[in-house]
Amino acid sequence: MSSKVSDALSMLKALLKKDDNLAAQMRLEPTSSSATKLAYEHGIQISPEALWSNRGVLVSDGHPTWRD
């Protein structure tokens, strides 16, 4: 995993931990592509593939899990 991806995942994980509303919204996204767009709206650039590969470690309960 590149350092850019690792940094983006760390930033997203911290933001999801701090912002319950964003975490809930992220869980409701139907695909990793739409979750990527949501992350981008919050200043985090990450690929759908990186989100998909790490979907179970972003929040402590193992969610979100997108279907694409």
LOBA-932029 format. One line per field, with one value per atom (N, C-alpha, C): residue number from 1; residue in one letter; chain; atom name; y, x, z. Coordinates in steps of 0.05 Angstrom, whole numbers. Atoms other than C-alpha are relative to their C-alpha. Layout:
BEGIN
pos c(NUM,...)
code c(a,...)
unit c(A,...)
site c(CA,...)
yy c(Y,...)
xx c(X,...)
zz c(Z,...)
//
This chain:
BEGIN
pos c(1,1,1,2,2,2,3,3,3,4,4,4,5,5,5,6,6,6,7,7,7,8,8,8,9,9,9,10,10,10,11,11,11,12,12,12,13,13,13,14,14,14,15,15,15,16,16,16,17,17,17,18,18,18,19,19,19,20,20,20,21,21,21,22,22,22,23,23,23,24,24,24,25,25,25,26,26,26,27,27,27,28,28,28,29,29,29,30,30,30,31,31,31,32,32,32,33,33,33,34,34,34,35,35,35,36,36,36,37,37,37,38,38,38,39,39,39,40,40,40,41,41,41,42,42,42,43,43,43,44,44,44,45,45,45,46,46,46,47,47,47,48,48,48,49,49,49,50,50,50,51,51,51,52,52,52,53,53,53,54,54,54,55,55,55,56,56,56,57,57,57,58,58,58,59,59,59,60,60,60,61,61,61,62,62,62,63,63,63,64,64,64,65,65,65,66,66,66,67,67,67,68,68,68)
code c(m,m,m,s,s,s,s,s,s,k,k,k,v,v,v,s,s,s,d,d,d,a,a,a,l,l,l,s,s,s,m,m,m,l,l,l,k,k,k,a,a,a,l,l,l,l,l,l,k,k,k,k,k,k,d,d,d,d,d,d,n,n,n,l,l,l,a,a,a,a,a,a,q,q,q,m,m,m,r,r,r,l,l,l,e,e,e,p,p,p,t,t,t,s,s,s,s,s,s,s,s,s,a,a,a,t,t,t,k,k,k,l,l,l,a,a,a,y,y,y,e,e,e,h,h,h,g,g,g,i,i,i,q,q,q,i,i,i,s,s,s,p,p,p,e,e,e,a,a,a,l,l,l,w,w,w,s,s,s,n,n,n,r,r,r,g,g,g,v,v,v,l,l,l,v,v,v,s,s,s,d,d,d,g,g,g,h,h,h,p,p,p,t,t,t,w,w,w,r,r,r,d,d,d)
unit c(A,A,A,A,A,A,A,A,A,A,A,A,A,A,A,A,A,A,A,A,A,A,A,A,A,A,A,A,A,A,A,A,A,A,A,A,A,A,A,A,A,A,A,A,A,A,A,A,A,A,A,A,A,A,A,A,A,A,A,A,A,A,A,A,A,A,A,A,A,A,A,A,A,A,A,A,A,A,A,A,A,A,A,A,A,A,A,A,A,A,A,A,A,A,A,A,A,A,A,A,A,A,A,A,A,A,A,A,A,A,A,A,A,A,A,A,A,A,A,A,A,A,A,A,A,A,A,A,A,A,A,A,A,A,A,A,A,A,A,A,A,A,A,A,A,A,A,A,A,A,A,A,A,A,A,A,A,A,A,A,A,A,A,A,A,A,A,A,A,A,A,A,A,A,A,A,A,A,A,A,A,A,A,A,A,A,A,A,A,A,A,A,A,A,A,A,A,A,A,A,A,A,A,A)
site c(N,CA,C,N,CA,C,N,CA,C,N,CA,C,N,CA,C,N,CA,C,N,CA,C,N,CA,C,N,CA,C,N,CA,C,N,CA,C,N,CA,C,N,CA,C,N,CA,C,N,CA,C,N,CA,C,N,CA,C,N,CA,C,N,CA,C,N,CA,C,N,CA,C,N,CA,C,N,CA,C,N,CA,C,N,CA,C,N,CA,C,N,CA,C,N,CA,C,N,CA,C,N,CA,C,N,CA,C,N,CA,C,N,CA,C,N,CA,C,N,CA,C,N,CA,C,N,CA,C,N,CA,C,N,CA,C,N,CA,C,N,CA,C,N,CA,C,N,CA,C,N,CA,C,N,CA,C,N,CA,C,N,CA,C,N,CA,C,N,CA,C,N,CA,C,N,CA,C,N,CA,C,N,CA,C,N,CA,C,N,CA,C,N,CA,C,N,CA,C,N,CA,C,N,CA,C,N,CA,C,N,CA,C,N,CA,C,N,CA,C,N,CA,C,N,CA,C,N,CA,C,N,CA,C,N,CA,C)
yy c(-23,0,25,-24,68,18,-18,121,19,-18,166,-14,15,111,-4,4,96,26,-25,170,7,-6,178,-17,18,117,9,-9,143,25,-24,211,-7,8,179,-14,15,132,19,-20,190,17,-16,231,-15,16,174,-5,4,163,25,-25,236,9,-10,249,-23,22,200,3,-4,232,-8,8,223,-31,29,151,-14,11,137,4,-6,170,-18,17,130,-29,27,65,-3,1,83,2,-2,94,-28,26,38,-13,11,30,13,-12,43,25,-24,92,24,-22,134,8,-6,129,16,-16,155,29,-28,216,14,-12,228,7,-6,223,25,-22,272,27,-23,321,10,-7,320,3,-6,333,-24,24,261,-13,13,233,-28,28,158,-15,15,107,-19,20,62,-27,25,3,-1,-1,26,-1,1,37,-29,28,-32,-19,18,-66,3,-6,-33,4,-6,-32,-10,11,-74,12,-11,-33,30,-28,37,9,-5,35,-25,22,-9,-23,22,-49,-15,15,-73,11,-12,-28,25,8,0,-23,22,-58,5,-7,-35,-25,23,-81,0,2,-67,-14)
xx c(17,0,18,-16,28,-5,3,39,-23,24,-14,-26,24,-66,-1,-1,-44,-8,7,-48,-29,28,-116,-18,16,-143,2,-3,-115,-17,16,-147,-30,29,-214,-8,7,-213,-3,2,-199,-25,23,-254,-26,23,-304,-4,1,-286,-11,8,-297,-28,25,-359,-20,20,-416,-19,18,-460,12,-14,-408,3,-3,-396,-27,26,-471,-6,5,-475,18,-19,-414,-11,12,-448,-23,23,-509,6,-8,-470,-3,5,-490,25,-24,-421,25,-26,-348,5,-3,-350,-15,14,-403,12,-14,-366,26,-23,-304,-7,10,-344,-5,6,-367,26,-26,-295,12,-11,-274,-13,14,-327,10,-12,-292,30,-28,-223,18,-16,-199,-2,-1,-177,10,-6,-178,-15,13,-195,-22,20,-256,13,-14,-208,12,-13,-171,-22,22,-237,-11,11,-262,19,-19,-198,2,-3,-201,-27,27,-277,-5,5,-275,16,-17,-224,-4,4,-250,-13,13,-295,1,-5,-292,-20,19,-355,2,-4,-329,-16,15,-373,15,20,-383,9,-6,-387,-17,14,-405,-3,7,-432,12,-11,-389,26)
zz c(0,0,0,2,-19,24,-23,33,-4,5,-1,8,-6,6,31,-29,78,14,-12,95,-3,5,63,18,-17,100,29,-28,166,5,-3,155,0,1,136,25,-25,195,24,-22,243,-3,4,212,6,-6,216,29,-29,288,15,-13,305,-8,10,263,-4,1,277,-23,22,225,-27,24,170,-1,-1,193,-8,7,188,-30,28,120,-17,15,96,-1,-1,118,-20,18,76,-29,29,12,-12,12,-36,-12,14,-69,11,-8,-55,-17,17,-113,12,-12,-80,27,-25,-14,-5,8,-50,-4,5,-72,26,-26,-1,15,-12,24,-13,15,-30,9,-9,-7,28,-26,61,-2,4,31,-1,0,27,-27,26,-40,3,-2,-43,-22,22,-97,11,-9,-94,7,-6,-96,28,-27,-34,22,-20,3,2,1,-19,15,-12,3,30,-29,72,13,-10,82,28,-27,145,22,-21,182,4,-2,174,26,-26,235,16,-19,296,-3,2,281,-27,24,214,-24,22,171,-9,20,120,-18,19,71,-25,25,1,-17,16,-51,-28,27,-112,-2)
//
